[in-house]
């Protein structure tokens, strides 16, 4: 089970025109926004990366506004974990459950997952919060990560794991994240 005390969300490259071109862009952005609001609600840190932001553009503004950290980490490597600043941030957080989301599933998300798994992190891919420009690339990327040992989850399943129990005013407040 994924718990809030040991989890960190790694948001990968939801930026520029590419973020609008991926398969199901609108649904992806809705799920990512839901996840970012949940990170605030449950106090789960977000490590936020952008691939060559000076060339590819910034993170989608509606998402950037929801991310609790100040600024993204710029990267040139496809794997976010290959970036020393990302590696240091994850080391400093000392949380072993990394929840991956972003684009593109078969490139940057996949390479990040592989590097994290080699570094003995527990990788959880949020499949409805990732995408690629081509649907077959998205599905193949998920399969490739599973073959390497990544766990698969959905935004709603993850949020209910974090909540753990129904009832009380906390649960009513929690339900606003789901709707």
RAQUIZI-V483389 format. One record per backbone hydrogen bond with DSSP energy under -1.0 kcal/mol. CO is the residue of the C=O (numbers start at 1). NH is the residue of the N-H. If there is no record, write none. Layout:
co: {CO,CO}
nh: {NH,NH}
//
This chain:
co: {6,8,9,10,11,12,13,14,15,17,17,18,22,24,25,26,27,28,29,30,31,32,33,34,35,36,37,38,39,45,47,48,49,50,52,52,53,58,60,60,61,63,73,75,80,83,84,85,86,87,88,89,90,96,97,98,99,100,101,102,104,104,107,108,109,110,111,112,113,114,115,116,117,122,123,124,125,125,126,129,131,132,134,135,136,137,138,139,140,141,142,143,144,145,146,151,153,154,155,156,157,158,159,160,163,168,169,170,171,174,175}
nh: {97,99,47,101,49,103,15,60,19,20,21,22,25,28,29,30,31,32,33,34,35,36,37,38,39,40,41,42,44,9,11,73,13,75,55,56,57,16,63,64,65,66,50,52,83,87,88,89,90,91,92,93,94,122,8,124,10,126,12,131,107,109,111,112,113,114,115,116,117,118,119,121,120,98,151,100,127,153,129,102,105,23,138,139,140,141,142,143,144,145,146,147,148,150,149,125,127,158,159,160,161,162,163,164,165,172,173,174,175,177,179}
//
